[in-house]
Amino acid sequence: MRKPGTGGIYELNDHLFEGRYSPTNAQGKREVHTVYAKTKEECEALLEQMIAEVRERIKEEKQQMTKERRSK
């Protein structure tokens, strides 16, 4: 069992794993991000990297939205 907010890893067939992360974006809508890999370990590493990148992008978008609201 994985902790909440860490995505999920699924075995699609003998040679392919899918990592999926579905955060809520800055506008409050759910968005799905997916990575694929040949091994579970490789998929775990790609998923971890992708989650960090997506979280950073969402954080920046929220900050930008806050700045825009303050400047009005």
PDB file of N, CA, C and O in Angstrom:
ATOM      1  N   MET A   1       0.845  -1.187   0.000  1.00  0.00           N
ATOM      2  CA  MET A   1       0.000   0.000   0.000  1.00  0.00           C
ATOM      3  C   MET A   1       0.888   1.246   0.000  1.00  0.00           C
ATOM      4  O   MET A   1       1.848   1.342   0.764  1.00  0.00           O
ATOM      5  N   ARG A   2       0.548   2.190  -0.867  1.00  0.00           N
ATOM      6  CA  ARG A   2       1.319   3.424  -0.971  1.00  0.00           C
ATOM      7  C   ARG A   2       0.660   4.521  -0.148  1.00  0.00           C
ATOM      8  O   ARG A   2      -0.542   4.486   0.114  1.00  0.00           O
ATOM      9  N   LYS A   3       1.461   5.487   0.252  1.00  0.00           N
ATOM     10  CA  LYS A   3       0.944   6.633   0.998  1.00  0.00           C
ATOM     11  C   LYS A   3       0.156   7.539   0.055  1.00  0.00           C
ATOM     12  O   LYS A   3       0.456   7.592  -1.138  1.00  0.00           O
ATOM     13  N   PRO A   4      -0.847   8.253   0.571  1.00  0.00           N
ATOM     14  CA  PRO A   4      -1.587   9.195  -0.260  1.00  0.00           C
ATOM     15  C   PRO A   4      -0.658  10.271  -0.837  1.00  0.00           C
ATOM     16  O   PRO A   4       0.245  10.761  -0.159  1.00  0.00           O
ATOM     17  N   GLY A   5      -0.901  10.625  -2.098  1.00  0.00           N
ATOM     18  CA  GLY A   5      -0.108  11.668  -2.743  1.00  0.00           C
ATOM     19  C   GLY A   5       1.169  11.177  -3.384  1.00  0.00           C
ATOM     20  O   GLY A   5       1.971  11.985  -3.853  1.00  0.00           O
ATOM     21  N   THR A   6       1.385   9.840  -3.417  1.00  0.00           N
ATOM     22  CA  THR A   6       2.614   9.309  -4.013  1.00  0.00           C
ATOM     23  C   THR A   6       2.353   8.568  -5.311  1.00  0.00           C
ATOM     24  O   THR A   6       3.249   7.900  -5.827  1.00  0.00           O
ATOM     25  N   GLY A   7       1.151   8.669  -5.845  1.00  0.00           N
ATOM     26  CA  GLY A   7       0.836   8.017  -7.106  1.00  0.00           C
ATOM     27  C   GLY A   7       0.627   6.530  -6.945  1.00  0.00           C
ATOM     28  O   GLY A   7       0.547   6.016  -5.829  1.00  0.00           O
ATOM     29  N   GLY A   8       0.540   5.843  -8.073  1.00  0.00           N
ATOM     30  CA  GLY A   8       0.346   4.400  -8.062  1.00  0.00           C
ATOM     31  C   GLY A   8       1.132   3.750  -9.170  1.00  0.00           C
ATOM     32  O   GLY A   8       1.396   4.367 -10.201  1.00  0.00           O
ATOM     33  N   ILE A   9       1.513   2.486  -8.958  1.00  0.00           N
ATOM     34  CA  ILE A   9       2.237   1.732  -9.974  1.00  0.00           C
ATOM     35  C   ILE A   9       1.416   0.488 -10.294  1.00  0.00           C
ATOM     36  O   ILE A   9       0.964  -0.226  -9.399  1.00  0.00           O
ATOM     37  N   TYR A  10       1.234   0.246 -11.580  1.00  0.00           N
ATOM     38  CA  TYR A  10       0.425  -0.862 -12.048  1.00  0.00           C
ATOM     39  C   TYR A  10       1.202  -1.671 -13.082  1.00  0.00           C
ATOM     40  O   TYR A  10       1.880  -1.100 -13.936  1.00  0.00           O
ATOM     41  N   GLU A  11       1.107  -2.983 -13.008  1.00  0.00           N
ATOM     42  CA  GLU A  11       1.753  -3.838 -13.995  1.00  0.00           C
ATOM     43  C   GLU A  11       0.765  -4.070 -15.129  1.00  0.00           C
ATOM     44  O   GLU A  11      -0.287  -4.679 -14.932  1.00  0.00           O
ATOM     45  N   LEU A  12       1.107  -3.581 -16.320  1.00  0.00           N
ATOM     46  CA  LEU A  12       0.210  -3.703 -17.464  1.00  0.00           C
ATOM     47  C   LEU A  12       0.331  -5.075 -18.118  1.00  0.00           C
ATOM     48  O   LEU A  12      -0.669  -5.671 -18.519  1.00  0.00           O
ATOM     49  N   ASN A  13       1.569  -5.573 -18.222  1.00  0.00           N
ATOM     50  CA  ASN A  13       1.820  -6.931 -18.705  1.00  0.00           C
ATOM     51  C   ASN A  13       3.196  -7.366 -18.194  1.00  0.00           C
ATOM     52  O   ASN A  13       3.766  -6.689 -17.339  1.00  0.00           O
ATOM     53  N   ASP A  14       3.727  -8.446 -18.682  1.00  0.00           N
ATOM     54  CA  ASP A  14       4.996  -8.971 -18.175  1.00  0.00           C
ATOM     55  C   ASP A  14       6.175  -8.026 -18.378  1.00  0.00           C
ATOM     56  O   ASP A  14       7.183  -8.134 -17.680  1.00  0.00           O
ATOM     57  N   HIS A  15       6.055  -7.106 -19.323  1.00  0.00           N
ATOM     58  CA  HIS A  15       7.193  -6.264 -19.685  1.00  0.00           C
ATOM     59  C   HIS A  15       6.931  -4.770 -19.570  1.00  0.00           C
ATOM     60  O   HIS A  15       7.714  -3.971 -20.084  1.00  0.00           O
ATOM     61  N   LEU A  16       5.844  -4.372 -18.905  1.00  0.00           N
ATOM     62  CA  LEU A  16       5.534  -2.944 -18.861  1.00  0.00           C
ATOM     63  C   LEU A  16       4.811  -2.567 -17.572  1.00  0.00           C
ATOM     64  O   LEU A  16       3.834  -3.202 -17.172  1.00  0.00           O
ATOM     65  N   PHE A  17       5.322  -1.516 -16.938  1.00  0.00           N
ATOM     66  CA  PHE A  17       4.707  -0.971 -15.730  1.00  0.00           C
ATOM     67  C   PHE A  17       4.277   0.457 -16.019  1.00  0.00           C
ATOM     68  O   PHE A  17       4.920   1.172 -16.787  1.00  0.00           O
ATOM     69  N   GLU A  18       3.180   0.861 -15.390  1.00  0.00           N
ATOM     70  CA  GLU A  18       2.660   2.214 -15.540  1.00  0.00           C
ATOM     71  C   GLU A  18       2.657   2.888 -14.173  1.00  0.00           C
ATOM     72  O   GLU A  18       2.187   2.320 -13.187  1.00  0.00           O
ATOM     73  N   GLY A  19       3.195   4.119 -14.130  1.00  0.00           N
ATOM     74  CA  GLY A  19       3.127   4.925 -12.921  1.00  0.00           C
ATOM     75  C   GLY A  19       2.178   6.077 -13.178  1.00  0.00           C
ATOM     76  O   GLY A  19       2.289   6.762 -14.195  1.00  0.00           O
ATOM     77  N   ARG A  20       1.244   6.294 -12.262  1.00  0.00           N
ATOM     78  CA  ARG A  20       0.231   7.325 -12.485  1.00  0.00           C
ATOM     79  C   ARG A  20       0.120   8.221 -11.257  1.00  0.00           C
ATOM     80  O   ARG A  20       0.143   7.752 -10.119  1.00  0.00           O
ATOM     81  N   TYR A  21      -0.002   9.528 -11.516  1.00  0.00           N
ATOM     82  CA  TYR A  21      -0.146  10.535 -10.465  1.00  0.00           C
ATOM     83  C   TYR A  21      -1.262  11.480 -10.888  1.00  0.00           C
ATOM     84  O   TYR A  21      -1.237  11.996 -12.005  1.00  0.00           O
ATOM     85  N   SER A  22      -2.235  11.716 -10.021  1.00  0.00           N
ATOM     86  CA  SER A  22      -3.409  12.535 -10.357  1.00  0.00           C
ATOM     87  C   SER A  22      -3.623  13.648  -9.332  1.00  0.00           C
ATOM     88  O   SER A  22      -4.497  13.532  -8.473  1.00  0.00           O
ATOM     89  N   PRO A  23      -2.842  14.717  -9.409  1.00  0.00           N
ATOM     90  CA  PRO A  23      -3.022  15.813  -8.445  1.00  0.00           C
ATOM     91  C   PRO A  23      -4.124  16.774  -8.883  1.00  0.00           C
ATOM     92  O   PRO A  23      -4.618  16.704 -10.008  1.00  0.00           O
ATOM     93  N   THR A  24      -4.496  17.668  -7.979  1.00  0.00           N
ATOM     94  CA  THR A  24      -5.393  18.764  -8.301  1.00  0.00           C
ATOM     95  C   THR A  24      -4.516  19.944  -8.700  1.00  0.00           C
ATOM     96  O   THR A  24      -3.617  20.329  -7.953  1.00  0.00           O
ATOM     97  N   ASN A  25      -4.771  20.521  -9.870  1.00  0.00           N
ATOM     98  CA  ASN A  25      -3.924  21.614 -10.348  1.00  0.00           C
ATOM     99  C   ASN A  25      -4.283  22.933  -9.674  1.00  0.00           C
ATOM    100  O   ASN A  25      -5.142  22.966  -8.793  1.00  0.00           O
ATOM    101  N   ALA A  26      -3.637  24.008 -10.078  1.00  0.00           N
ATOM    102  CA  ALA A  26      -3.830  25.317  -9.455  1.00  0.00           C
ATOM    103  C   ALA A  26      -5.250  25.846  -9.645  1.00  0.00           C
ATOM    104  O   ALA A  26      -5.723  26.651  -8.843  1.00  0.00           O
ATOM    105  N   GLN A  27      -5.928  25.402 -10.697  1.00  0.00           N
ATOM    106  CA  GLN A  27      -7.295  25.848 -10.956  1.00  0.00           C
ATOM    107  C   GLN A  27      -8.325  24.963 -10.245  1.00  0.00           C
ATOM    108  O   GLN A  27      -9.528  25.189 -10.382  1.00  0.00           O
ATOM    109  N   GLY A  28      -7.867  23.960  -9.488  1.00  0.00           N
ATOM    110  CA  GLY A  28      -8.767  23.094  -8.739  1.00  0.00           C
ATOM    111  C   GLY A  28      -9.289  21.897  -9.508  1.00  0.00           C
ATOM    112  O   GLY A  28     -10.203  21.215  -9.045  1.00  0.00           O
ATOM    113  N   LYS A  29      -8.719  21.631 -10.680  1.00  0.00           N
ATOM    114  CA  LYS A  29      -9.158  20.500 -11.492  1.00  0.00           C
ATOM    115  C   LYS A  29      -8.143  19.365 -11.402  1.00  0.00           C
ATOM    116  O   LYS A  29      -6.942  19.598 -11.269  1.00  0.00           O
ATOM    117  N   ARG A  30      -8.639  18.142 -11.476  1.00  0.00           N
ATOM    118  CA  ARG A  30      -7.795  16.948 -11.417  1.00  0.00           C
ATOM    119  C   ARG A  30      -7.090  16.773 -12.759  1.00  0.00           C
ATOM    120  O   ARG A  30      -7.722  16.889 -13.809  1.00  0.00           O
ATOM    121  N   GLU A  31      -5.793  16.497 -12.735  1.00  0.00           N
ATOM    122  CA  GLU A  31      -5.044  16.219 -13.958  1.00  0.00           C
ATOM    123  C   GLU A  31      -4.261  14.925 -13.764  1.00  0.00           C
ATOM    124  O   GLU A  31      -3.781  14.645 -12.665  1.00  0.00           O
ATOM    125  N   VAL A  32      -4.133  14.138 -14.827  1.00  0.00           N
ATOM    126  CA  VAL A  32      -3.478  12.832 -14.736  1.00  0.00           C
ATOM    127  C   VAL A  32      -2.139  12.884 -15.463  1.00  0.00           C
ATOM    128  O   VAL A  32      -2.042  13.377 -16.587  1.00  0.00           O
ATOM    129  N   HIS A  33      -1.111  12.366 -14.798  1.00  0.00           N
ATOM    130  CA  HIS A  33       0.229  12.281 -15.382  1.00  0.00           C
ATOM    131  C   HIS A  33       0.659  10.820 -15.324  1.00  0.00           C
ATOM    132  O   HIS A  33       0.453  10.146 -14.315  1.00  0.00           O
ATOM    133  N   THR A  34       1.260  10.330 -16.414  1.00  0.00           N
ATOM    134  CA  THR A  34       1.596   8.917 -16.515  1.00  0.00           C
ATOM    135  C   THR A  34       3.018   8.736 -17.019  1.00  0.00           C
ATOM    136  O   THR A  34       3.480   9.475 -17.889  1.00  0.00           O
ATOM    137  N   VAL A  35       3.712   7.738 -16.461  1.00  0.00           N
ATOM    138  CA  VAL A  35       5.024   7.325 -16.956  1.00  0.00           C
ATOM    139  C   VAL A  35       4.979   5.817 -17.168  1.00  0.00           C
ATOM    140  O   VAL A  35       4.201   5.114 -16.523  1.00  0.00           O
ATOM    141  N   TYR A  36       5.822   5.322 -18.081  1.00  0.00           N
ATOM    142  CA  TYR A  36       5.898   3.899 -18.367  1.00  0.00           C
ATOM    143  C   TYR A  36       7.345   3.442 -18.254  1.00  0.00           C
ATOM    144  O   TYR A  36       8.263   4.199 -18.566  1.00  0.00           O
ATOM    145  N   ALA A  37       7.553   2.198 -17.806  1.00  0.00           N
ATOM    146  CA  ALA A  37       8.899   1.658 -17.681  1.00  0.00           C
ATOM    147  C   ALA A  37       8.850   0.133 -17.806  1.00  0.00           C
ATOM    148  O   ALA A  37       7.794  -0.482 -17.665  1.00  0.00           O
ATOM    149  N   LYS A  38      10.015  -0.458 -18.073  1.00  0.00           N
ATOM    150  CA  LYS A  38      10.101  -1.908 -18.249  1.00  0.00           C
ATOM    151  C   LYS A  38      10.198  -2.661 -16.925  1.00  0.00           C
ATOM    152  O   LYS A  38       9.851  -3.840 -16.855  1.00  0.00           O
ATOM    153  N   THR A  39      10.670  -1.984 -15.872  1.00  0.00           N
ATOM    154  CA  THR A  39      10.765  -2.642 -14.560  1.00  0.00           C
ATOM    155  C   THR A  39      10.041  -1.792 -13.521  1.00  0.00           C
ATOM    156  O   THR A  39       9.850  -0.590 -13.705  1.00  0.00           O
ATOM    157  N   LYS A  40       9.645  -2.435 -12.434  1.00  0.00           N
ATOM    158  CA  LYS A  40       8.945  -1.724 -11.368  1.00  0.00           C
ATOM    159  C   LYS A  40       9.857  -0.694 -10.721  1.00  0.00           C
ATOM    160  O   LYS A  40       9.414   0.405 -10.386  1.00  0.00           O
ATOM    161  N   GLU A  41      11.130  -1.040 -10.543  1.00  0.00           N
ATOM    162  CA  GLU A  41      12.086  -0.122  -9.923  1.00  0.00           C
ATOM    163  C   GLU A  41      12.293   1.122 -10.786  1.00  0.00           C
ATOM    164  O   GLU A  41      12.335   2.241 -10.274  1.00  0.00           O
ATOM    165  N   GLU A  42      12.421   0.920 -12.091  1.00  0.00           N
ATOM    166  CA  GLU A  42      12.587   2.042 -13.015  1.00  0.00           C
ATOM    167  C   GLU A  42      11.335   2.920 -13.011  1.00  0.00           C
ATOM    168  O   GLU A  42      11.430   4.146 -13.049  1.00  0.00           O
ATOM    169  N   CYS A  43      10.178   2.291 -12.966  1.00  0.00           N
ATOM    170  CA  CYS A  43       8.913   3.025 -12.933  1.00  0.00           C
ATOM    171  C   CYS A  43       8.810   3.844 -11.645  1.00  0.00           C
ATOM    172  O   CYS A  43       8.349   4.985 -11.666  1.00  0.00           O
ATOM    173  N   GLU A  44       9.236   3.262 -10.535  1.00  0.00           N
ATOM    174  CA  GLU A  44       9.221   3.969  -9.243  1.00  0.00           C
ATOM    175  C   GLU A  44      10.081   5.229  -9.308  1.00  0.00           C
ATOM    176  O   GLU A  44       9.671   6.289  -8.834  1.00  0.00           O
ATOM    177  N   ALA A  45      11.273   5.113  -9.897  1.00  0.00           N
ATOM    178  CA  ALA A  45      12.183   6.255 -10.011  1.00  0.00           C
ATOM    179  C   ALA A  45      11.598   7.338 -10.922  1.00  0.00           C
ATOM    180  O   ALA A  45      11.649   8.523 -10.593  1.00  0.00           O
ATOM    181  N   LEU A  46      11.044   6.928 -12.066  1.00  0.00           N
ATOM    182  CA  LEU A  46      10.444   7.895 -12.989  1.00  0.00           C
ATOM    183  C   LEU A  46       9.237   8.587 -12.368  1.00  0.00           C
ATOM    184  O   LEU A  46       9.045   9.790 -12.544  1.00  0.00           O
ATOM    185  N   LEU A  47       8.427   7.825 -11.642  1.00  0.00           N
ATOM    186  CA  LEU A  47       7.247   8.381 -10.989  1.00  0.00           C
ATOM    187  C   LEU A  47       7.649   9.410  -9.936  1.00  0.00           C
ATOM    188  O   LEU A  47       7.054  10.484  -9.849  1.00  0.00           O
ATOM    189  N   GLU A  48       8.644   9.080  -9.152  1.00  0.00           N
ATOM    190  CA  GLU A  48       9.117   9.997  -8.108  1.00  0.00           C
ATOM    191  C   GLU A  48       9.604  11.316  -8.715  1.00  0.00           C
ATOM    192  O   GLU A  48       9.295  12.394  -8.207  1.00  0.00           O
ATOM    193  N   GLN A  49      10.366  11.216  -9.803  1.00  0.00           N
ATOM    194  CA  GLN A  49      10.888  12.401 -10.488  1.00  0.00           C
ATOM    195  C   GLN A  49       9.738  13.227 -11.073  1.00  0.00           C
ATOM    196  O   GLN A  49       9.721  14.452 -10.949  1.00  0.00           O
ATOM    197  N   MET A  50       8.782  12.552 -11.707  1.00  0.00           N
ATOM    198  CA  MET A  50       7.655  13.243 -12.319  1.00  0.00           C
ATOM    199  C   MET A  50       6.795  13.940 -11.262  1.00  0.00           C
ATOM    200  O   MET A  50       6.340  15.062 -11.485  1.00  0.00           O
ATOM    201  N   ILE A  51       6.569  13.297 -10.121  1.00  0.00           N
ATOM    202  CA  ILE A  51       5.771  13.899  -9.049  1.00  0.00           C
ATOM    203  C   ILE A  51       6.437  15.182  -8.554  1.00  0.00           C
ATOM    204  O   ILE A  51       5.763  16.188  -8.331  1.00  0.00           O
ATOM    205  N   ALA A  52       7.757  15.148  -8.382  1.00  0.00           N
ATOM    206  CA  ALA A  52       8.476  16.338  -7.920  1.00  0.00           C
ATOM    207  C   ALA A  52       8.324  17.481  -8.925  1.00  0.00           C
ATOM    208  O   ALA A  52       8.105  18.626  -8.532  1.00  0.00           O
ATOM    209  N   GLU A  53       8.439  17.175 -10.215  1.00  0.00           N
ATOM    210  CA  GLU A  53       8.313  18.200 -11.249  1.00  0.00           C
ATOM    211  C   GLU A  53       6.900  18.775 -11.305  1.00  0.00           C
ATOM    212  O   GLU A  53       6.729  19.987 -11.428  1.00  0.00           O
ATOM    213  N   VAL A  54       5.893  17.916 -11.215  1.00  0.00           N
ATOM    214  CA  VAL A  54       4.497  18.367 -11.282  1.00  0.00           C
ATOM    215  C   VAL A  54       4.155  19.216 -10.061  1.00  0.00           C
ATOM    216  O   VAL A  54       3.509  20.256 -10.193  1.00  0.00           O
ATOM    217  N   ARG A  55       4.582  18.783  -8.878  1.00  0.00           N
ATOM    218  CA  ARG A  55       4.314  19.559  -7.664  1.00  0.00           C
ATOM    219  C   ARG A  55       4.940  20.944  -7.748  1.00  0.00           C
ATOM    220  O   ARG A  55       4.327  21.931  -7.340  1.00  0.00           O
ATOM    221  N   GLU A  56       6.156  21.022  -8.273  1.00  0.00           N
ATOM    222  CA  GLU A  56       6.837  22.315  -8.408  1.00  0.00           C
ATOM    223  C   GLU A  56       6.086  23.212  -9.388  1.00  0.00           C
ATOM    224  O   GLU A  56       5.918  24.404  -9.133  1.00  0.00           O
ATOM    225  N   ARG A  57       5.636  22.648 -10.505  1.00  0.00           N
ATOM    226  CA  ARG A  57       4.902  23.434 -11.498  1.00  0.00           C
ATOM    227  C   ARG A  57       3.586  23.952 -10.910  1.00  0.00           C
ATOM    228  O   ARG A  57       3.236  25.115 -11.108  1.00  0.00           O
ATOM    229  N   ILE A  58       2.865  23.103 -10.194  1.00  0.00           N
ATOM    230  CA  ILE A  58       1.597  23.519  -9.585  1.00  0.00           C
ATOM    231  C   ILE A  58       1.843  24.604  -8.544  1.00  0.00           C
ATOM    232  O   ILE A  58       1.075  25.562  -8.447  1.00  0.00           O
ATOM    233  N   LYS A  59       2.908  24.456  -7.768  1.00  0.00           N
ATOM    234  CA  LYS A  59       3.250  25.465  -6.757  1.00  0.00           C
ATOM    235  C   LYS A  59       3.517  26.818  -7.416  1.00  0.00           C
ATOM    236  O   LYS A  59       3.046  27.850  -6.940  1.00  0.00           O
ATOM    237  N   GLU A  60       4.279  26.807  -8.518  1.00  0.00           N
ATOM    238  CA  GLU A  60       4.572  28.044  -9.241  1.00  0.00           C
ATOM    239  C   GLU A  60       3.303  28.666  -9.818  1.00  0.00           C
ATOM    240  O   GLU A  60       3.136  29.885  -9.778  1.00  0.00           O
ATOM    241  N   GLU A  61       2.401  27.827 -10.357  1.00  0.00           N
ATOM    242  CA  GLU A  61       1.151  28.344 -10.907  1.00  0.00           C
ATOM    243  C   GLU A  61       0.305  28.991  -9.815  1.00  0.00           C
ATOM    244  O   GLU A  61      -0.292  30.044 -10.041  1.00  0.00           O
ATOM    245  N   LYS A  62       0.246  28.376  -8.637  1.00  0.00           N
ATOM    246  CA  LYS A  62      -0.521  28.948  -7.530  1.00  0.00           C
ATOM    247  C   LYS A  62       0.064  30.283  -7.093  1.00  0.00           C
ATOM    248  O   LYS A  62      -0.677  31.224  -6.807  1.00  0.00           O
ATOM    249  N   GLN A  63       1.411  30.373  -7.041  1.00  0.00           N
ATOM    250  CA  GLN A  63       2.053  31.628  -6.671  1.00  0.00           C
ATOM    251  C   GLN A  63       1.750  32.703  -7.704  1.00  0.00           C
ATOM    252  O   GLN A  63       1.492  33.852  -7.343  1.00  0.00           O
ATOM    253  N   GLN A  64       1.777  32.346  -8.977  1.00  0.00           N
ATOM    254  CA  GLN A  64       1.489  33.296 -10.051  1.00  0.00           C
ATOM    255  C   GLN A  64       0.050  33.795  -9.947  1.00  0.00           C
ATOM    256  O   GLN A  64      -0.214  34.985 -10.122  1.00  0.00           O
ATOM    257  N   MET A  65      -0.884  32.877  -9.661  1.00  0.00           N
ATOM    258  CA  MET A  65      -2.285  33.269  -9.515  1.00  0.00           C
ATOM    259  C   MET A  65      -2.454  34.220  -8.335  1.00  0.00           C
ATOM    260  O   MET A  65      -3.235  35.168  -8.417  1.00  0.00           O
ATOM    261  N   THR A  66      -1.738  33.981  -7.244  1.00  0.00           N
ATOM    262  CA  THR A  66      -1.808  34.840  -6.065  1.00  0.00           C
ATOM    263  C   THR A  66      -1.289  36.238  -6.391  1.00  0.00           C
ATOM    264  O   THR A  66      -1.884  37.237  -5.987  1.00  0.00           O
ATOM    265  N   LYS A  67      -0.179  36.303  -7.124  1.00  0.00           N
ATOM    266  CA  LYS A  67       0.385  37.600  -7.520  1.00  0.00           C
ATOM    267  C   LYS A  67      -0.588  38.365  -8.404  1.00  0.00           C
ATOM    268  O   LYS A  67      -0.750  39.576  -8.251  1.00  0.00           O
ATOM    269  N   GLU A  68      -1.233  37.667  -9.321  1.00  0.00           N
ATOM    270  CA  GLU A  68      -2.185  38.319 -10.235  1.00  0.00           C
ATOM    271  C   GLU A  68      -3.378  38.873  -9.461  1.00  0.00           C
ATOM    272  O   GLU A  68      -3.852  39.968  -9.762  1.00  0.00           O
ATOM    273  N   ARG A  69      -3.867  38.133  -8.471  1.00  0.00           N
ATOM    274  CA  ARG A  69      -5.000  38.594  -7.672  1.00  0.00           C
ATOM    275  C   ARG A  69      -4.628  39.829  -6.862  1.00  0.00           C
ATOM    276  O   ARG A  69      -5.428  40.756  -6.730  1.00  0.00           O
ATOM    277  N   ARG A  70      -3.418  39.839  -6.321  1.00  0.00           N
ATOM    278  CA  ARG A  70      -2.977  40.967  -5.486  1.00  0.00           C
ATOM    279  C   ARG A  70      -2.784  42.231  -6.320  1.00  0.00           C
ATOM    280  O   ARG A  70      -2.999  43.338  -5.827  1.00  0.00           O
ATOM    281  N   SER A  71      -2.380  42.071  -7.581  1.00  0.00           N
ATOM    282  CA  SER A  71      -2.096  43.242  -8.406  1.00  0.00           C
ATOM    283  C   SER A  71      -3.366  43.900  -8.955  1.00  0.00           C
ATOM    284  O   SER A  71      -3.296  44.997  -9.510  1.00  0.00           O
ATOM    285  N   LYS A  72      -4.515  43.254  -8.811  1.00  0.00           N
ATOM    286  CA  LYS A  72      -5.779  43.824  -9.327  1.00  0.00           C
ATOM    287  C   LYS A  72      -6.379  44.817  -8.379  1.00  0.00           C
ATOM    288  O   LYS A  72      -7.435  45.382  -8.664  1.00  0.00           O
TER     289      LYS A  72
END
